[in-house]
Amino acid sequence: MTTLIQYDLADIFNPLNFPYFADTTERAQFKINRFARLADEFRAAELTGSVKNRKALQVRQVLINERDVLAASLEVLRQKLSATEEADILVPLMDAISVRQRQLQKIDDRLSMADFSENGIRNQIAQKHREMLANALEAGVVTYCEWISAGHLGPGSVSFKGVIYTAD
């Protein structure tokens, strides 16, 4: 599963672009450290599901409140209307309310089927995607370090993930 961002990373970490990253090994080390921080941020990003879960719960609470208001309003109308008025006013109103309640139930069903929990499938996919991006970024940095160790920036050394790449 390759994403558009991974293609962009492959373009960025194309050896033809490396001379534009830095002109000395010291500046290259600075750039490598920035890429390493970015990869760590990908891995440490907040789980998107927890944010969506809060929003889904808020929407569900609004739906419950609307259903409660509809039911309470209907009961108040029932108590105030006579038998004839009930047939003329309440029956069409009941039809409209039942349509709205069915709509609310469909929305609620969709919300309950969407698993936004931390262990939910959507969250697992997002986490795997972030992990793949971090891995692609780190692979690009390793390629850059190997390019530097081939002597393209002159003598010097850079380090990444505890590995020192030295150009003589």
C-alpha positions as CSV (number, residue, x, y, z in Angstrom):
1,M,0.0,0.0,0.0
2,T,1.9,3.0,-1.3
3,T,0.5,6.4,-0.7
4,L,0.9,9.7,-2.5
5,I,2.9,11.1,0.4
6,Q,5.3,8.1,0.1
7,Y,5.8,8.9,-3.6
8,D,6.5,12.5,-2.6
9,L,9.1,11.2,0.0
10,A,10.7,9.1,-2.7
11,D,11.0,12.2,-4.9
12,I,12.4,14.2,-2.0
13,F,15.0,11.6,-1.2
14,N,16.1,11.1,-4.8
15,P,19.9,11.3,-4.8
16,L,19.6,14.0,-7.5
17,N,18.1,16.3,-4.8
18,F,20.6,15.6,-2.1
19,P,23.1,18.4,-3.1
20,Y,20.3,20.9,-2.4
21,F,19.8,19.7,1.2
22,A,23.0,21.0,2.6
23,D,26.5,22.0,1.4
24,T,28.4,20.7,4.5
25,T,28.2,17.7,6.7
26,E,27.4,20.0,9.7
27,R,24.3,21.4,7.9
28,A,23.5,17.9,6.7
29,Q,23.5,16.7,10.3
30,F,21.1,19.5,11.2
31,K,18.8,18.4,8.4
32,I,19.0,14.7,9.4
33,N,18.0,15.7,13.0
34,R,15.0,17.5,11.7
35,F,13.9,14.5,9.6
36,A,14.4,12.2,12.7
37,R,12.2,14.5,14.8
38,L,9.6,14.5,12.0
39,A,9.6,10.7,11.9
40,D,9.2,10.6,15.7
41,E,6.3,13.0,15.5
42,F,4.6,10.8,12.9
43,R,4.8,7.9,15.3
44,A,3.7,9.9,18.3
45,A,0.7,11.6,16.7
46,E,-2.5,11.5,18.7
47,L,-4.8,8.7,17.6
48,T,-7.3,10.2,15.2
49,G,-9.9,7.8,16.5
50,S,-10.0,9.3,19.9
51,V,-10.8,12.7,18.5
52,K,-13.5,11.3,16.2
53,N,-14.8,9.3,19.1
54,R,-15.4,12.4,21.1
55,K,-17.2,14.1,18.2
56,A,-19.3,11.0,17.6
57,L,-20.3,10.9,21.2
58,Q,-21.2,14.6,21.1
59,V,-23.4,14.0,18.0
60,R,-25.0,11.0,19.6
61,Q,-25.8,13.1,22.7
62,V,-27.4,15.8,20.5
63,L,-29.5,13.1,18.8
64,I,-30.7,11.7,22.2
65,N,-31.6,15.2,23.4
66,E,-33.6,15.9,20.2
67,R,-35.5,12.6,20.6
68,D,-36.2,13.5,24.2
69,V,-37.5,16.9,23.2
70,L,-39.7,15.4,20.5
71,A,-41.2,12.9,22.8
72,A,-41.8,15.5,25.6
73,S,-43.4,17.9,23.1
74,L,-45.7,15.2,21.8
75,E,-46.8,14.3,25.3
76,V,-47.6,17.9,26.2
77,L,-49.6,18.2,23.0
78,R,-51.5,15.0,23.7
79,Q,-52.5,16.4,27.1
80,K,-53.7,19.7,25.8
81,L,-55.7,18.6,22.7
82,S,-59.2,17.3,22.7
83,A,-60.1,14.1,20.9
84,T,-61.1,15.9,17.7
85,E,-58.1,18.2,17.7
86,E,-55.9,15.2,18.4
87,A,-57.1,13.5,15.2
88,D,-56.7,16.7,13.1
89,I,-53.3,18.0,14.5
90,L,-51.6,15.1,16.3
91,V,-51.8,12.5,13.6
92,P,-50.0,14.5,10.9
93,L,-47.5,15.7,13.6
94,M,-46.9,12.1,14.7
95,D,-46.1,11.2,11.1
96,A,-43.6,14.0,10.8
97,I,-42.1,13.2,14.2
98,S,-41.8,9.5,13.4
99,V,-40.0,10.3,10.1
100,R,-37.6,12.5,12.0
101,Q,-37.1,9.8,14.7
102,R,-36.3,7.3,11.9
103,Q,-33.8,9.7,10.5
104,L,-32.2,10.1,13.9
105,Q,-32.1,6.4,14.4
106,K,-30.3,5.9,11.1
107,I,-27.7,8.4,12.0
108,D,-27.3,6.8,15.5
109,D,-26.9,3.4,13.9
110,R,-24.2,4.7,11.6
111,L,-22.4,6.2,14.5
112,S,-22.5,3.1,16.5
113,M,-21.3,1.0,13.6
114,A,-18.3,3.3,13.1
115,D,-15.7,2.1,15.6
116,F,-13.6,5.2,16.5
117,S,-12.1,3.6,19.6
118,E,-8.3,3.4,20.0
119,N,-8.5,-0.3,19.0
120,G,-10.9,0.4,16.2
121,I,-10.1,-0.5,12.6
122,R,-10.0,3.1,11.4
123,N,-7.6,4.0,14.1
124,Q,-5.4,0.9,13.4
125,I,-5.3,1.9,9.7
126,A,-4.3,5.5,10.6
127,Q,-1.6,4.2,12.9
128,K,-0.2,1.9,10.3
129,H,-0.2,4.7,7.8
130,R,1.7,7.0,10.1
131,E,4.2,4.2,10.8
132,M,4.7,3.6,7.1
133,L,5.3,7.3,6.5
134,A,7.8,7.3,9.4
135,N,9.6,4.2,8.0
136,A,9.7,5.8,4.5
137,L,11.1,9.0,5.9
138,E,13.8,7.1,7.9
139,A,14.7,5.0,4.8
140,G,15.2,8.2,2.9
141,V,17.4,9.6,5.6
142,V,19.5,6.4,5.6
143,T,19.9,6.8,1.8
144,Y,21.0,10.4,2.3
145,C,23.5,9.4,5.0
146,E,24.9,6.8,2.7
147,W,25.2,9.4,-0.1
148,I,27.1,11.7,2.3
149,S,29.4,8.8,3.4
150,A,30.3,8.3,-0.3
151,G,32.1,11.7,0.0
152,H,29.6,13.9,-1.9
153,L,29.9,16.7,0.7
154,G,33.6,16.2,1.3
155,P,35.2,14.7,4.4
156,G,33.1,14.5,7.6
157,S,30.6,12.3,9.3
158,V,26.9,12.3,10.2
159,S,24.9,10.1,12.5
160,F,21.4,8.8,12.4
161,K,19.8,6.3,14.8
162,G,23.1,5.6,16.5
163,V,24.9,4.8,13.2
164,I,27.8,7.0,12.2
165,Y,28.3,7.5,8.4
166,T,31.8,8.8,7.7
167,A,33.2,10.1,4.5
168,D,37.0,10.1,4.2
